[in-house]
């Protein structure tokens, strides 16, 4: 007998995830295929009557789960194999990225207005959660909670409320929606909370579409609180889910291939995906171009294909706001290779005008237009970085990021100060 989980999307039962002999399959429910609101779960899983095999099914569903050591620790907490995507989703797949909820057959999502849908955390309890996260990601195995987020970094879906200038943190129960993502300090990465908070604030200052975030602390332990762009509040005050998927999921590639040098998508595939999925696509292509330029200039070498997403709105698919921006280049022990090549180069120090021109061709854009946009951002970013620093929480890493931005923008401006992209 196959093991099964019902797949719900925005409160609709849309299909079934099954496991037979260790292999996954997904099939849409017949009633969903004829539903007035029918839409695919993923760009890689189009609406069809035939079930999808393991090769087609696994990339999307595995892409909902934590990665690396976090995945291993979740598996240990649930007493299942770390290779068993189905068992992991059975254990923590109640509150995922996007509008997906996985439930046992016969179960239905709990109403979000239930009075017990959130377990609020007094400061001592919040501190215990922060201390527990490195050992038990997603609080796996906690009663009444099934929480999952992709990625290798510690993070936790939470409910957050601002009251009289103070933040109140709670844990979503029974599959109810979270509103924010809580990100504690990354062990061994000095000032990671301040680094990411500053980079996101700088992206906002230069008017990029970016996830909003704020730094908070409990007993001097800092953490970043990021607003979920895939959650929306109704006029009645209830939180609902918006569906989203990262570029790996949309392209049908498993999460372990998120880096280009491991077989993952390159920037040409990323731009092509936007052309295929969005209408009109031009605004989203230009937005992604800005994201790529910004990541390069602030030194975010970890901008891989799971750090870009499609967000599904009532008006159609759009490029999701920028998120997970960390200046990794300020840490000498981290790799100096970018997750995706610019032109034919992985290292920013080797990127010349011709490589930006190669990026333009890959994006289907005019090299002259791309060059103009790079110069606009490179000339504005240093001043905005200094202004943002002046209003930001003090931490030594921020000064290091600002210095790096000064250097990278000066180098880029100097190298692009030629009339010929082929020079």
Secondary structure, DSSP 8 states (H G I E B T S, - for coil): --EEEEEEETTEEEEEEEEETTEEEEEE-HHHHTSTT---SBTTB-S-SS-B-HHHHHHHHHTTSB-HHHHHHHHHHHTS-TT-HHHHHHHHTTB-STTEEEE-TT-----TT-TTSEEE--HHHHHHHHHHHTTSGGGTT-TT--B---BSS--EEEEEEEETTEEEEEEE-TT----EEEEE--TTSTTHHHHHHHHHHHHHHTT--B--EEEEEETTEEEEEEE-TTEEE-TTS-EEE-EEEEHHHHTT--GGG-SGGGT---HHHHHHHHHHH-SS-HHHHHHHHHHHHHHHHHT-TT--GGGSEEEEETTEEEE--B-----GGG-TTS--EEEEEETTEEEGGG--HHHHHHHHHHHT--HHHHHHHHHHHHHHHHHHHHHHHHTS---HHHHHHHHHHHHHHHHHHHHH-SS-TT-
